[in-house]
Amino acid sequence: MRNKRKTTYRGRPKRMPARDAFSNPMARLGAGTPNLLDSTYYPMQRLTRNYQLLNSLYREHWIMRRIIDVIPSDMLKNWITITTEVDPELLKRVDLELRRTQLIEKIKHGLKWGRLYGGAIGIMVIKGQGNNLSEPLDTERMVPGDFCGLLIFDRWNGVEPSMTLVDDITDPEYGMPAYYTVTDTVSGKSVSVHYSRVVRFVGDELPFWEGQSEQLWGASVIESVFEELKKRDNVSWNIAQLTFMASLRVLKMNDLGQMLAASDEASQKELYNTIQAQNWLMSNMGLQVIDAADGIESHQYTFGGLSEVYQQFMMDISGAAQIPATKLFGRSPSGMNATGESDLQNYYEMIGQEQESKLRPILNKILPVLCMSVFGAVPDDLDFDFDPVSEPSDQERSDLAKSGTENVVAALNAGLVSKRTALKELKQQSERTGVWTNITDQDIMNASDEIEEEGEMGGMPGIPDFQGEGVKETGKNAGDFSGNSDFKQKSDNLPEEEERTPEKAKLTQDSDFEESKHPRDKDGKFSSGNGKAVRRRYTNKVVKLSKREYAIVIHELNTNLSKDERKQKVLYKCIGSYLYTVKNNGFNNYQILGKIEID
């Protein structure tokens, strides 16, 4: 049969593998030539599976321990700031819960073992839900105090991911194992844990097929550092060995070769003993006896250039670990005008990326459970931001405090916030700036919650206007101190009776002050009189409820308020057989102002 000609259509290019490379066989350069560079190859080692080696490096090598520990510590160094409308006083309970459960320390351990072994898990321990861990976590059944923390297991500690994967495409863990079998290494008992109860700590990410071969875990960070570590260690050991050769003493003996060749074994041994005795007696205070034809020389070894070579290997391992040498090795920056700030800035940016990619998914899963254990509900606007890792200098802290205070004062003078809110803002800034740390909760509660009118002084409550009551600026008197008859210009068109206004507020001079009309207390302070200038206070009468009723009302308000209702300052809510009047101060911060039974 004749072979059919294959028709190739124009406009449809055919894909062919590109195999071009530089090669010069005569000079033994390039691909396929017998040279040292072309003989280099990179075998697949997969050190992540070498459990004994990983343990040995972490336990006995200080550089490896630093590489594993430093980054997780910096990721959790300043923790997070929860951004929600929950009252700051209630947020303090979150800090207490963190300390009670040691959650930050447990997360740090999970991150460490994930970096060392390539993977680890943390199982959320919930009171009353430990009988069947294979069921999904039910947060609605949680009450305050139910969250007991995390149990951390590395991938080699009896953890086996299941072949069943999460098939819900809307789930953030889509494609990950749906269950994890955890085996007790002592008793041998196994339990299946649903993925909703588990947070994953993964090391370096791997390509798809490599990840499949590692059971959807990652790779140990030691894999990318190990080769550079071996180079550095060998250089360090060789430099240490050279110190034994820092000073070499040479004894020159005439006819030593003939003596060793011609003499018998006893003579050779006697010569050796003589030299050894001279070596033992050699010191600054001793004598060295030699023949007239013999001589002694001392050779000094110079270590010039070794420091630069060693530092270069340190820089290589620092780059592989993504940690600046100043932080990894504890060295001060070297070089003219070197501060190390640029290296640290790059490092902090890397920490920020690690927080977003690895730590945020973990906290997104833990924080709702934590809120249920603290508040009994999850705020609708629950979110958080990572606090900066770098600590500001004294000058930066001072500038930050100055700008923050100016912003709060400007908002107060503009009539945007009350004095109580302004004090809350200043106290919240004190954690970052170290200023306004003496503002107490009592000071905040005593401050006015009313927004005063706009002004440079923020209003002067309790002091009447200069104009007095019922006085208006009209005509040519508009530019004068209206309401003060002593400062008004007399007009021929007005009767004399209208010029005198003794009941209206007017400025008082020292000569007009009469001590007898202003009584004082024993301490010298003015007593409360019958003046008209009285500071107004804002008070609310709160209805007292029983503990059970109060818990039911607060739970209903936390969980069943609409978005519009959450924005209202005063709410009217029917709960059970009563209509409650509620002052809304934010999530989980309500005051019951009234209660009416519904017929």
C-alpha positions in Angstrom: 0.0 0.0 0.0 1.2 3.4 -0.8 1.8 5.7 2.2 -0.7 8.5 2.4 0.8 11.9 2.3 0.1 13.8 5.4 -1.4 17.2 4.7 -0.2 20.1 6.7 -2.5 23.1 6.8 -1.1 26.6 6.8 -1.7 28.8 9.8 -1.5 25.8 12.2 2.1 25.6 13.4 3.3 22.2 14.6 4.7 21.9 18.1 8.2 20.5 18.3 10.4 20.1 21.4 13.2 22.7 21.6 16.6 21.0 22.1 19.0 23.8 21.4 22.0 24.5 23.6 25.5 25.9 23.4 28.3 23.3 22.8 31.9 23.6 21.8 33.4 20.0 21.7 36.9 21.1 20.8 37.2 23.5 23.7 35.2 21.1 25.9 32.6 23.8 26.7 28.8 23.6 26.8 26.3 20.8 26.9 27.4 17.2 26.2 31.1 17.9 26.5 33.5 16.2 29.0 34.0 19.0 31.5 33.6 19.5 35.2 30.5 21.7 35.0 28.6 19.4 32.7 29.2 16.5 35.0 27.2 18.2 37.7 23.8 16.8 38.5 21.2 17.1 41.3 19.8 13.8 42.6 16.4 13.7 44.4 17.0 13.2 48.1 13.7 14.0 49.8 15.2 14.7 53.2 11.7 15.2 54.5 11.3 11.5 54.9 14.5 11.1 56.8 13.0 11.4 60.3 16.2 10.5 62.2 18.3 13.1 60.3 15.7 15.9 60.9 15.6 15.1 64.6 19.4 15.0 64.8 19.8 18.4 63.1 17.1 20.1 65.2 18.5 18.7 68.5 22.2 19.1 67.9 22.8 21.9 65.4 22.2 25.4 66.7 21.8 26.9 63.2 19.1 24.5 62.2 17.2 25.1 65.4 17.4 28.9 64.8 16.1 28.4 61.2 13.2 26.4 62.5 12.3 28.6 65.5 12.9 32.2 64.5 10.3 32.7 61.8 7.3 31.2 63.7 8.3 33.3 66.8 8.3 36.5 64.7 5.0 35.6 63.0 3.4 35.5 66.4 5.6 38.1 68.1 3.0 40.9 68.3 -0.1 38.8 67.7 -3.1 40.4 66.0 -5.7 43.2 66.5 -9.3 42.1 66.3 -11.3 44.7 64.3 -14.9 44.5 65.4 -17.5 46.8 67.0 -17.3 44.7 70.2 -16.7 46.9 73.3 -12.9 47.0 74.1 -13.7 45.9 77.7 -15.2 42.7 76.3 -12.2 42.1 74.0 -10.1 41.8 77.1 -11.8 38.5 77.8 -10.2 37.2 74.6 -6.8 37.9 76.0 -7.7 36.0 79.1 -8.9 33.1 77.1 -5.7 33.1 75.1 -3.6 32.9 78.3 -5.9 30.2 79.8 -5.6 27.9 76.7 -2.0 28.9 75.9 -3.3 29.2 72.3 -0.4 31.4 71.0 2.2 28.9 72.3 0.4 26.0 70.8 0.2 27.6 67.4 3.9 28.4 67.6 4.6 24.7 68.2 2.5 23.7 65.3 4.3 26.1 63.0 7.7 24.8 64.2 6.9 21.1 63.6 5.3 22.0 60.2 8.6 23.7 59.2 10.7 20.8 60.6 8.8 17.8 59.4 6.8 19.3 56.5 3.4 19.0 58.2 1.6 19.0 61.5 -2.0 19.3 62.8 -3.7 20.9 65.7 -7.0 19.4 67.0 -9.4 21.8 68.6 -10.5 20.4 72.0 -14.2 21.3 72.8 -15.9 20.3 76.1 -18.8 17.9 75.5 -17.9 17.2 71.9 -15.2 14.6 72.3 -17.3 11.4 72.1 -17.4 11.4 68.3 -14.6 13.4 66.7 -15.5 12.1 63.2 -18.6 14.4 63.2 -18.3 18.0 62.1 -17.7 20.6 64.8 -21.0 22.2 66.0 -20.3 25.7 67.2 -23.9 26.3 68.0 -23.7 23.9 70.9 -20.8 25.7 72.5 -21.2 27.8 75.6 -18.7 30.2 77.1 -15.6 28.4 78.4 -16.0 25.3 76.2 -12.8 25.9 74.1 -9.9 24.1 75.8 -7.1 24.8 73.3 -5.2 22.8 70.7 -3.5 19.4 70.7 -0.5 19.5 68.4 0.7 16.4 66.5 3.4 16.3 63.8 3.0 14.2 60.7 5.1 11.4 62.2 3.3 11.3 65.5 0.6 8.8 64.4 -1.2 11.1 62.0 -2.6 9.6 58.8 -4.6 11.7 56.3 -7.5 9.9 54.7 -8.0 9.3 51.0 -11.4 10.9 51.2 -11.1 14.6 50.2 -13.3 17.6 50.9 -15.6 17.9 47.8 -17.3 21.1 48.7 -15.9 23.6 46.2 -17.0 26.6 48.3 -15.0 25.3 51.3 -11.5 26.9 51.8 -10.1 23.4 52.3 -11.5 22.0 49.1 -9.2 19.1 47.9 -7.7 18.5 51.4 -8.2 15.3 53.4 -11.7 15.2 55.0 -10.5 13.1 58.0 -7.3 12.5 59.9 -6.6 9.2 61.7 -4.7 9.9 64.9 -3.1 6.9 66.6 -1.9 6.9 70.2 1.7 5.7 70.0 1.4 4.2 73.6 -1.9 2.4 73.6 -2.2 1.9 69.9 -5.8 3.2 69.8 -6.9 5.2 66.7 -9.5 7.9 66.3 -10.8 9.5 63.2 -11.1 13.3 63.4 -13.2 15.5 61.0 -11.3 18.2 59.2 -13.6 20.9 60.7 -11.9 20.2 64.1 -8.3 20.3 62.6 -6.0 23.1 61.6 -3.1 22.3 59.3 0.5 23.5 59.6 2.4 22.8 56.4 6.1 23.4 55.5 7.3 24.5 52.1 4.8 24.0 49.3 5.4 21.3 46.7 4.3 20.7 43.1 1.2 18.6 42.7 2.7 15.2 42.2 5.3 15.7 44.9 2.6 16.8 47.2 0.6 13.7 46.4 3.7 11.6 47.2 3.9 13.3 50.6 0.2 12.7 51.4 -0.7 16.3 50.8 1.9 17.6 53.3 4.7 20.0 52.4 8.4 19.7 52.5 10.7 20.4 55.4 12.5 23.7 55.2 15.7 21.9 55.9 15.7 20.4 52.4 16.6 23.8 50.8 19.2 24.6 53.4 20.9 21.3 53.9 23.5 21.6 51.2 24.6 25.1 52.2 24.7 23.9 55.8 27.2 21.1 54.9 29.5 23.6 53.1 29.5 26.0 56.0 30.1 23.2 58.6 33.1 21.8 56.6 34.6 25.3 56.2 34.2 25.9 59.9 35.8 22.6 60.8 38.7 23.2 58.4 39.3 26.6 59.9 39.3 25.1 63.4 41.8 22.5 62.3 44.1 25.1 60.9 44.5 26.7 64.3 46.6 23.6 65.3 49.1 24.6 62.6 49.3 28.3 63.6 53.0 27.8 64.7 55.2 24.9 63.4 58.6 24.3 64.9 61.2 22.5 62.7 64.4 20.8 64.0 67.1 20.4 61.4 69.6 17.5 62.2 72.7 16.8 60.2 72.8 13.3 58.6 69.3 12.5 60.0 68.5 10.4 56.9 71.7 8.3 57.1 71.2 7.8 60.9 67.7 6.4 60.4 68.7 4.2 57.5 71.9 2.7 58.9 71.2 2.5 62.6 69.4 -0.4 64.3 66.0 -0.3 65.9 67.4 0.4 69.4 69.4 3.4 68.1 66.3 4.8 66.3 64.2 4.4 69.5 66.9 6.2 71.5 66.9 9.1 69.0 63.1 9.3 69.1 63.1 9.4 72.9 65.7 12.1 72.9 63.6 14.3 70.5 60.5 13.7 72.5 62.2 14.7 75.8 63.4 17.9 74.2 59.9 18.6 72.9 58.5 18.2 76.5 61.1 20.5 78.0 60.8 23.2 75.4 59.3 26.4 76.9 60.2 30.0 77.4 62.1 29.0 80.6 63.8 25.9 79.2 66.9 25.0 77.2 67.1 23.3 73.8 70.4 21.4 73.3 71.4 20.7 69.7 74.5 19.9 67.7 76.5 22.7 66.2 75.5 21.6 62.7 71.8 21.4 63.7 69.2 24.2 63.8 65.7 25.0 64.9 63.2 27.1 62.9 59.6 28.3 63.6 57.0 28.8 60.8 53.9 31.0 61.5 50.7 30.3 59.6 48.8 33.4 58.4 44.9 33.2 58.3 44.4 36.1 56.0 41.3 35.8 53.8 39.7 33.0 55.8 37.3 35.4 57.4 35.9 36.6 54.1 35.6 33.1 52.8 33.7 32.0 56.0 31.4 35.0 55.9 30.5 34.2 52.3 29.3 30.7 53.3 27.4 32.3 56.2 25.7 34.6 53.7 24.7 31.6 51.5 23.1 29.8 54.3 21.4 33.0 55.4 19.9 33.5 52.0 18.7 29.9 51.8 17.0 30.2 55.1 15.5 33.7 54.2 16.8 35.1 57.5 19.3 38.0 57.6 22.7 37.1 58.9 22.4 39.7 61.6 19.4 37.9 63.0 20.4 34.3 62.3 23.9 34.4 63.6 23.5 37.3 66.0 26.2 39.4 64.3 26.3 43.2 64.0 26.1 44.6 60.4 29.5 44.8 58.8 30.8 47.3 56.2 31.0 51.1 56.1 27.8 52.8 57.1 26.0 49.5 57.3 22.9 49.4 59.6 21.2 46.3 58.5 17.8 48.1 58.2 17.3 47.1 54.6 17.9 43.5 55.4 15.5 43.6 58.3 12.9 45.4 56.2 13.0 42.7 53.5 12.8 40.1 56.3 9.7 41.8 57.8 8.0 41.8 54.4 8.7 38.1 54.1 7.2 37.6 57.6 4.1 39.5 56.5 3.7 37.2 53.4 4.1 34.1 55.6 1.4 35.5 58.0 -1.0 36.0 55.2 -0.4 32.7 53.4 0.0 30.4 56.3 -1.2 31.9 59.6 -4.4 33.7 58.4 -6.2 30.5 57.3 -5.4 29.0 60.7 -6.8 32.0 62.6 -9.8 32.2 60.3 -10.7 28.8 61.6 -9.9 29.2 65.2 -11.2 32.7 66.0 -14.9 31.9 65.5 -14.6 29.0 67.9 -12.7 31.3 70.3 -15.5 33.9 70.1 -18.1 31.3 70.8 -16.2 30.3 73.9 -15.8 33.9 75.1 -19.0 35.8 74.0 -21.4 32.9 73.2 -21.8 34.3 69.7 -19.6 35.3 66.7 -19.7 39.0 65.7 -20.9 39.6 62.2 -18.0 42.0 61.5 -15.3 39.7 63.0 -12.0 40.4 61.3 -8.4 40.9 62.4 -5.2 42.5 61.3 -1.6 41.4 62.0 0.3 43.8 64.2 3.6 45.0 62.7 6.6 42.8 63.5 9.1 45.6 63.7 9.3 47.6 66.9 9.5 51.4 66.3 12.4 53.4 67.6 11.9 56.0 70.4 11.8 58.8 67.8 9.2 56.9 65.6 7.2 56.1 68.7 7.2 59.8 69.7 6.1 60.9 66.2 3.4 58.2 66.2 2.1 59.4 69.6 2.1 63.0 68.5 0.2 62.4 65.3 -2.3 60.1 67.0 -3.0 62.6 69.7 -3.5 65.4 67.3 -5.9 63.4 65.2 -8.0 62.6 68.3 -8.0 66.2 69.5 -9.0 67.4 66.0 -11.9 65.0 65.9 -13.0 66.1 69.4 -12.8 69.8 68.5 -14.7 69.2 65.3 -17.6 67.7 67.2 -17.3 64.3 65.7 -16.7 62.3 68.9 -17.4 62.6 72.6 -14.9 63.0 75.3 -15.4 59.4 76.4 -14.7 58.1 72.9 -11.6 60.4 72.7 -10.2 58.9 75.9 -10.9 55.4 74.6 -9.0 56.2 71.5 -6.0 57.6 73.4 -5.9 54.6 75.7 -6.1 52.2 72.8 -3.1 54.0 71.2 -1.1 53.7 74.5 -0.4 50.0 73.7 1.5 51.0 70.6 3.0 54.4 71.6 3.5 54.0 75.3 1.8 57.4 75.9 -1.5 57.9 77.8 -1.0 54.8 79.8 -2.4 56.4 82.9 -5.9 56.8 81.6 -8.0 54.4 83.7 -11.4 52.8 83.0 -12.9 55.0 85.7 -11.6 58.2 83.8 -13.4 57.0 80.7 -16.6 56.2 82.5 -16.6 59.6 84.2 -16.1 61.5 80.9 -19.1 62.9 79.1 -20.7 60.7 76.4 -22.3 63.6 74.7 -20.9 65.1 71.6 -20.3 68.8 72.2 -20.6 71.5 69.6 -17.7 72.4 67.3 -15.1 74.8 68.6 -11.4 75.2 69.4 -12.0 74.5 73.0 -14.5 71.8 72.3 -17.3 73.8 74.0 -17.3 75.1 77.6 -20.1 73.2 79.4 -21.5 74.8 82.5 -20.5 78.3 81.5 -23.3 80.6 80.0 -22.8 82.5 76.8 -21.4 86.0 76.9 -24.5 87.2 75.2 -26.8 86.1 78.0 -30.3 84.7 77.7 -32.5 86.1 75.0 -30.0 88.7 73.7 -29.4 89.0 70.0 -26.8 90.8 68.1 -28.5 93.5 66.0 -27.5 96.7 64.4 -24.3 98.4 65.4 -24.1 96.5 68.6 -23.3 93.2 66.8 -19.6 93.7 67.2 -19.8 94.5 70.9 -20.1 92.4 74.0 -23.9 92.0 73.7 -25.8 91.4 76.8 -23.3 93.4 79.0 -24.8 96.8 79.6 -21.4 98.2 80.8 -19.9 97.6 77.4 -22.9 98.8 75.3 -22.6 102.2 73.6 -25.5 104.4 74.7 -27.8 105.5 71.9 -29.9 108.7 71.9 -32.8 106.8 70.2 -33.2 104.3 73.0 -34.8 105.1 76.4 -32.6 104.8 79.5 -34.6 101.9 80.9 -33.8 99.7 77.9 -30.0 100.4 78.2 -29.9 98.8 81.7 -30.2 95.0 81.6 -29.2 93.8 85.1 -30.8 90.3 84.8 -28.8 89.4 81.7 -25.4 87.7 82.0 -22.6 90.2 82.0 -18.8 90.2 82.6 -17.7 90.7 86.2 -14.6 92.5 87.2 -12.5 92.0 90.4 -13.8 95.3 91.7 -17.4 94.0 91.4 -16.8 90.7 93.3 -18.3 90.6 96.8 -16.9 87.8 99.0 -20.0 87.7 101.3 -22.2 86.6 98.5 -20.1 83.6 97.6 -19.7 81.3 100.6 -16.9 78.8 100.8 -16.5 75.4 102.4 -13.9 74.7 105.1 -11.3 73.6 102.6 -11.6 77.0 100.8 -13.5 75.7 97.8 -16.7 77.4 96.7 -19.8 75.6 97.9 -22.6 74.7 95.5 -24.8 77.7 95.3 -28.0 78.6 93.5 -26.4 79.8 90.3 -27.9 79.0 86.9 -24.7 77.5 85.5 -25.1 73.8 86.3 -23.2 71.0 84.5 -25.7 68.6 83.0 -25.1 64.9 83.4 -26.4 62.1 81.2 -27.9 59.3 83.2 -29.8 56.1 82.3 -32.0 54.1 84.6 -31.2 50.4 84.0 -33.8 47.7 84.6 -32.4 44.9 86.7 -33.1 41.4 85.4 -32.4 38.0 86.8 -29.3 36.2 85.6 -31.2 33.7 83.5 -33.4 36.4 81.9 -30.5 38.6 81.3 -28.6 35.8 79.6 -31.6 35.0 77.4 -32.0 38.7 76.4 -28.3 39.2 75.6 -28.1 36.0 73.6 -31.2 37.1 71.6 -29.7 40.5 70.9 -26.3 39.1 69.9 -27.7 36.6 67.4 -31.0 37.9 66.0 -30.5 41.6 65.3 -30.6 42.8 61.7 -28.0 45.0 60.2 -30.3 48.0 60.5 -31.1 47.3 64.1 -27.4 47.0 65.0 -26.9 50.6 63.8 -29.7 52.0 66.1 -28.8 53.5 69.4 -32.1 52.5 71.1 -33.9 49.3 70.2 -37.4 47.9 71.0 -37.2 44.2 70.9 -40.0 41.6 71.7 -38.4 38.7 73.5 -40.7 36.1 75.0 -43.7 37.8 76.8 -42.0 41.2 77.2 -41.1 44.2 75.1 -37.7 45.5 76.1 -36.2 48.9 75.5 -32.5 48.5 75.0 -29.6 51.0 74.6 -27.2 49.6 72.0 -23.6 50.3 72.9 -22.2 47.6 70.4 -22.0 43.9 70.2 -22.6 42.2 73.6 -22.8 45.6 75.3 -26.4 46.5 75.9 -28.3 48.3 78.7 -31.9 47.3 79.4 -33.8 50.6 79.9 -37.4 49.4 80.0 -39.5 46.2 80.2 -43.2 46.0 79.4 -45.3 42.8 79.6 -47.2 42.0 76.4 -50.8 41.2 76.9 
